[in-house]
Amino acid sequence: MAVKNASAVKRHKQSEVRRIRNKAVKSSVRTSAKKYVASVQTKDSASAETMLRALTKELDTAARKGIITKNAAARKKSRMQKLFNASFAAN
């Protein structure tokens, strides 16, 4: 059996833990986005606004942690705000 480098084994364990953590955060962001879009489609302004705030917070947190880039977070927030404005501006 080959000898394993201890630092390589440790690095692999660390990267695996980070991968799982990052995956959970990304999944949470996607879930929030889907809930927000669903609330916009039901034409519930109060619920949509609450969901938009929560989504913005999650995107900012993910960007701060480096899970998604700052520009990606800004782009997604902009698109979601644009959706909100288009749906509820006439009302």
TIMAR-227312 format. One line per 2 residues: number of its first residue (from 1); for each residue y, z, x of N, C-alpha, C, O, CB. Coordinates in Angstrom, 1 decimal. Glycine has a CB too. Layout:
REM residues N
NUM) Y:Z:X:Y:Z:X:Y:Z:X:Y:Z:X:Y:Z:X; ...
END
This chain:
REM residues 91
1) -1.2:0.0:0.8:0.0:0.0:0.0:1.2:0.0:0.9:1.3:0.7:1.9:0.0:1.2:-1.0; 2.2:-0.8:0.5:3.5:-0.9:1.3:4.3:0.4:1.2:4.3:1.1:0.2:4.3:-2.1:0.8
3) 5.0:0.7:2.2:5.9:1.8:2.3:7.2:1.4:1.5:7.8:0.4:1.8:6.2:2.3:3.7; 7.6:2.3:0.6:8.8:2.0:-0.2:10.0:2.7:0.5:9.9:3.9:0.9:8.7:2.5:-1.6
5) 11.1:2.0:0.5:12.4:2.6:1.0:12.9:3.6:0.0:13.1:3.2:-1.1:13.4:1.5:1.4; 13.1:4.8:0.4:13.6:5.8:-0.5:14.9:5.5:-1.1:15.1:5.7:-2.3:13.6:7.2:0.2
7) 15.8:5.0:-0.3:17.2:4.7:-0.9:17.1:3.5:-1.9:17.8:3.5:-2.8:18.1:4.3:0.3; 16.2:2.6:-1.7:16.0:1.5:-2.6:15.4:2.0:-3.9:15.8:1.5:-5.0:15.1:0.4:-2.0
9) 14.5:2.9:-3.8:13.9:3.5:-5.1:15.0:4.2:-5.8:15.1:4.1:-7.1:12.7:4.4:-4.7; 15.8:5.0:-5.1:16.9:5.8:-5.8:17.9:4.8:-6.4:18.3:5.0:-7.6:17.6:6.7:-4.8
11) 18.3:3.8:-5.7:19.2:2.8:-6.2:18.7:2.1:-7.5:19.5:1.9:-8.4:19.6:1.8:-5.1; 17.4:1.8:-7.5:16.8:1.2:-8.7:16.9:2.1:-9.8:17.2:1.7:-11.0:15.3:0.8:-8.4
13) 16.6:3.4:-9.6:16.6:4.4:-10.7:18.0:4.5:-11.3:18.2:4.6:-12.5:16.1:5.8:-10.2; 19.0:4.5:-10.4:20.4:4.7:-10.8:20.8:3.5:-11.6:21.5:3.6:-12.6:21.3:4.9:-9.6
15) 20.5:2.3:-11.1:20.9:1.1:-11.8:20.2:1.0:-13.2:20.8:0.4:-14.1:20.6:-0.2:-11.0; 19.0:1.4:-13.3:18.3:1.4:-14.6:19.0:2.4:-15.6:19.2:2.0:-16.8:16.8:1.8:-14.4
17) 19.4:3.5:-15.1:20.1:4.5:-16.0:21.4:3.9:-16.5:21.8:4.0:-17.6:20.3:5.8:-15.3; 22.2:3.3:-15.5:23.4:2.6:-15.9:23.3:1.5:-16.8:24.1:1.3:-17.8:24.2:2.2:-14.6
19) 22.2:0.7:-16.6:22.0:-0.5:-17.5:21.7:0.0:-18.9:22.3:-0.6:-19.9:20.7:-1.2:-17.0; 20.9:1.1:-19.1:20.7:1.6:-20.4:21.9:2.2:-21.1:22.1:1.9:-22.3:19.6:2.7:-20.4
21) 22.7:2.9:-20.3:24.0:3.4:-20.8:24.9:2.3:-21.2:25.5:2.4:-22.3:24.6:4.4:-19.8; 25.1:1.3:-20.4:26.0:0.2:-20.7:25.5:-0.6:-21.9:26.3:-1.0:-22.7:26.1:-0.8:-19.5
23) 24.2:-0.7:-22.0:23.6:-1.4:-23.2:23.9:-0.7:-24.5:24.2:-1.3:-25.5:22.1:-1.6:-23.0; 23.9:0.7:-24.4:24.2:1.5:-25.6:25.6:1.3:-26.0:25.9:1.2:-27.2:23.8:2.9:-25.3
25) 26.5:1.3:-25.1:28.0:1.2:-25.4:28.2:-0.2:-25.9:29.0:-0.3:-26.9:28.8:1.4:-24.1; 27.7:-1.2:-25.3:27.9:-2.6:-25.9:27.4:-2.7:-27.3:28.0:-3.4:-28.1:27.2:-3.6:-24.9
27) 26.2:-2.2:-27.5:25.6:-2.2:-28.8:26.5:-1.5:-29.9:26.7:-2.0:-31.0:24.2:-1.6:-28.8; 27.0:-0.4:-29.5:27.9:0.4:-30.3:29.2:-0.4:-30.7:29.6:-0.4:-31.8:28.3:1.7:-29.7
29) 29.7:-1.1:-29.7:30.9:-2.0:-29.9:30.6:-3.1:-30.9:31.3:-3.4:-31.8:31.4:-2.5:-28.6; 29.4:-3.7:-30.7:29.0:-4.8:-31.6:28.8:-4.3:-33.0:29.2:-5.0:-34.0:27.7:-5.5:-31.1
31) 28.2:-3.1:-33.2:28.0:-2.6:-34.5:29.3:-2.3:-35.2:29.4:-2.5:-36.4:27.1:-1.3:-34.4; 30.2:-1.7:-34.4:31.5:-1.4:-35.0:32.2:-2.7:-35.5:32.9:-2.7:-36.5:32.4:-0.7:-34.0
33) 32.1:-3.7:-34.7:32.7:-5.0:-35.0:32.1:-5.6:-36.3:32.9:-6.1:-37.2:32.6:-6.0:-33.9; 30.8:-5.5:-36.4:30.2:-6.0:-37.6:30.6:-5.2:-38.9:30.8:-5.8:-39.9:28.6:-5.9:-37.5
35) 30.7:-3.9:-38.7:31.1:-3.0:-39.8:32.6:-3.3:-40.2:32.9:-3.4:-41.4:31.0:-1.5:-39.5; 33.4:-3.6:-39.2:34.8:-3.9:-39.5:34.9:-5.3:-40.3:35.6:-5.4:-41.3:35.6:-4.0:-38.2
37) 34.2:-6.3:-39.8:34.2:-7.6:-40.5:33.7:-7.4:-41.9:34.2:-8.1:-42.8:33.4:-8.6:-39.7; 32.7:-6.6:-42.1:32.1:-6.4:-43.4:33.2:-5.8:-44.3:33.3:-6.1:-45.5:30.8:-5.6:-43.4
39) 33.9:-4.8:-43.8:34.9:-4.1:-44.6:36.1:-5.1:-44.9:36.7:-5.0:-46.0:35.4:-2.9:-43.9; 36.4:-6.0:-44.0:37.5:-7.0:-44.3:37.0:-7.9:-45.4:37.8:-8.3:-46.2:37.8:-7.7:-43.0
41) 35.7:-8.3:-45.3:35.2:-9.3:-46.3:35.1:-8.7:-47.7:35.2:-9.4:-48.7:33.9:-9.7:-45.9; 35.0:-7.3:-47.8:35.0:-6.7:-49.1:36.4:-6.4:-49.6:36.6:-5.9:-50.7:34.3:-5.3:-49.0
43) 37.4:-6.8:-48.8:38.9:-6.7:-49.2:39.3:-5.3:-49.4:40.2:-5.0:-50.2:39.1:-7.5:-50.5; 38.7:-4.4:-48.6:39.1:-3.0:-48.7:40.1:-2.7:-47.6:39.6:-2.4:-46.4:37.8:-2.0:-48.7
45) 41.3:-2.7:-47.8:42.4:-2.6:-46.8:42.3:-1.2:-46.0:42.4:-1.2:-44.8:43.7:-2.8:-47.4; 42.2:-0.1:-46.8:42.2:1.2:-46.1:41.0:1.4:-45.2:41.1:1.8:-44.1:42.2:2.3:-47.2
47) 39.8:0.9:-45.7:38.6:1.0:-44.9:38.7:0.1:-43.7:38.3:0.5:-42.6:37.4:0.7:-45.8; 39.2:-1.1:-43.9:39.3:-2.0:-42.8:40.2:-1.5:-41.7:40.0:-1.6:-40.5:39.8:-3.4:-43.3
49) 41.3:-0.9:-42.1:42.3:-0.3:-41.1:41.7:0.8:-40.3:41.9:0.9:-39.1:43.6:0.2:-41.8; 40.9:1.7:-41.0:40.2:2.8:-40.3:39.2:2.2:-39.3:39.1:2.7:-38.2:39.5:3.7:-41.3
51) 38.4:1.2:-39.8:37.4:0.6:-38.9:38.1:-0.1:-37.7:37.5:-0.1:-36.6:36.6:-0.4:-39.7; 39.2:-0.7:-37.9:39.9:-1.4:-36.8:40.4:-0.4:-35.8:40.3:-0.7:-34.6:41.2:-2.2:-37.4
53) 40.9:0.7:-36.2:41.3:1.7:-35.2:40.1:2.2:-34.4:40.2:2.4:-33.2:41.9:2.9:-36.0; 39.0:2.5:-35.1:37.8:2.9:-34.4:37.2:1.9:-33.4:36.8:2.2:-32.3:36.7:3.3:-35.4
55) 37.3:0.6:-33.9:36.8:-0.5:-33.0:37.7:-0.6:-31.8:37.3:-0.8:-30.7:36.8:-1.8:-33.8; 39.0:-0.5:-32.0:40.0:-0.6:-30.9:39.7:0.5:-29.9:39.8:0.3:-28.7:41.4:-0.5:-31.4
57) 39.4:1.7:-30.4:39.2:2.8:-29.5:37.9:2.6:-28.7:37.8:2.8:-27.5:39.0:4.1:-30.3; 36.9:2.1:-29.3:35.6:1.8:-28.6:35.8:0.7:-27.6:35.2:0.8:-26.5:34.5:1.4:-29.6
59) 36.5:-0.3:-27.9:36.8:-1.4:-27.0:37.6:-0.9:-25.7:37.2:-1.3:-24.6:37.5:-2.6:-27.6; 38.6:-0.1:-26.0:39.4:0.4:-24.9:38.5:1.3:-24.0:38.6:1.3:-22.8:40.6:1.2:-25.4
61) 37.6:2.1:-24.6:36.8:3.0:-23.8:35.8:2.2:-23.0:35.6:2.5:-21.8:36.0:4.0:-24.8; 35.2:1.2:-23.6:34.3:0.3:-22.8:35.0:-0.4:-21.7:34.4:-0.6:-20.6:33.6:-0.7:-23.8
63) 36.2:-0.8:-21.9:37.0:-1.5:-20.8:37.3:-0.5:-19.7:37.3:-0.8:-18.5:38.3:-2.1:-21.4; 37.7:0.7:-20.1:38.0:1.7:-19.1:36.8:2.1:-18.2:37.0:2.3:-17.0:38.6:3.0:-19.8
65) 35.7:2.1:-18.8:34.5:2.4:-18.1:33.9:1.2:-17.3:33.0:1.4:-16.5:33.4:2.9:-19.0; 34.5:0.0:-17.5:34.1:-1.1:-16.8:32.9:-1.9:-17.3:32.3:-2.7:-16.7:33.8:-0.8:-15.4
67) 32.5:-1.5:-18.6:31.4:-2.1:-19.2:31.7:-3.5:-19.7:30.9:-4.4:-19.6:30.9:-1.3:-20.4; 33.0:-3.7:-20.2:33.5:-5.0:-20.5:34.8:-5.1:-19.7:35.4:-4.1:-19.4:33.6:-5.3:-22.0
69) 35.3:-6.3:-19.5:36.6:-6.4:-18.8:37.8:-6.1:-19.7:37.6:-6.2:-20.9:36.7:-7.9:-18.2; 38.9:-5.8:-19.1:40.1:-5.5:-19.8:40.5:-6.7:-20.7:40.9:-6.6:-21.8:41.2:-5.1:-18.9
71) 40.4:-7.9:-20.1:40.8:-9.1:-20.9:39.8:-9.4:-22.0:40.3:-9.8:-23.1:40.8:-10.3:-19.9; 38.6:-9.1:-21.9:37.6:-9.3:-23.0:38.0:-8.3:-24.1:37.9:-8.7:-25.3:36.2:-9.0:-22.5
73) 38.3:-7.0:-23.8:38.7:-6.1:-24.8:39.9:-6.5:-25.5:40.0:-6.4:-26.7:38.8:-4.7:-24.1; 40.9:-7.0:-24.7:42.2:-7.4:-25.3:42.0:-8.6:-26.2:42.5:-8.6:-27.3:43.2:-7.7:-24.2
75) 41.1:-9.5:-25.8:40.8:-10.7:-26.6:40.2:-10.3:-27.9:40.5:-10.8:-29.0:39.9:-11.7:-25.8; 39.2:-9.4:-27.9:38.5:-9.0:-29.1:39.4:-8.2:-30.0:39.4:-8.4:-31.2:37.3:-8.1:-28.7
77) 40.2:-7.3:-29.5:41.2:-6.6:-30.3:42.2:-7.6:-31.0:42.5:-7.4:-32.2:42.0:-5.6:-29.5; 42.6:-8.5:-30.2:43.6:-9.5:-30.8:42.9:-10.3:-31.9:43.6:-10.5:-33.0:44.0:-10.5:-29.7
79) 41.7:-10.7:-31.7:41.0:-11.5:-32.8:40.8:-10.7:-34.0:40.9:-11.1:-35.2:39.7:-12.0:-32.3; 40.5:-9.4:-33.8:40.2:-8.5:-35.0:41.5:-8.2:-35.7:41.5:-8.2:-37.0:39.5:-7.2:-34.5
81) 42.6:-8.0:-35.0:43.9:-7.8:-35.6:44.4:-9.0:-36.4:44.9:-8.9:-37.5:45.0:-7.4:-34.6; 44.1:-10.2:-35.8:44.5:-11.4:-36.4:43.7:-11.6:-37.7:44.3:-12.1:-38.7:44.2:-12.6:-35.5
83) 42.4:-11.2:-37.7:41.6:-11.3:-39.0:42.2:-10.4:-40.0:42.2:-10.7:-41.2:40.1:-10.9:-38.6; 42.6:-9.2:-39.6:43.1:-8.2:-40.5:44.4:-8.7:-41.1:44.6:-8.7:-42.3:43.4:-6.9:-39.8
85) 45.3:-9.3:-40.3:46.6:-9.8:-40.8:46.4:-10.9:-41.7:47.1:-11.0:-42.7:47.5:-10.2:-39.6; 45.5:-11.8:-41.4:45.2:-13.0:-42.3:44.7:-12.6:-43.6:45.0:-13.2:-44.6:44.3:-14.0:-41.6
87) 43.9:-11.5:-43.6:43.2:-11.1:-44.9:44.1:-10.3:-45.8:44.0:-10.4:-47.0:42.0:-10.3:-44.5; 45.0:-9.5:-45.2:45.8:-8.5:-46.0:47.3:-8.7:-45.9:48.0:-7.9:-46.6:45.5:-7.1:-45.5
89) 47.8:-9.7:-45.3:49.2:-10.0:-45.2:49.8:-10.4:-46.5:50.9:-10.1:-46.9:49.5:-11.0:-44.1; 49.0:-11.2:-47.3:49.5:-11.8:-48.6:49.5:-10.7:-49.6:50.2:-10.8:-50.6:48.6:-12.9:-49.0
91) 48.7:-9.6:-49.5:48.6:-8.6:-50.5:49.8:-7.6:-50.5:49.8:-6.7:-51.3:47.3:-7.8:-50.4
END
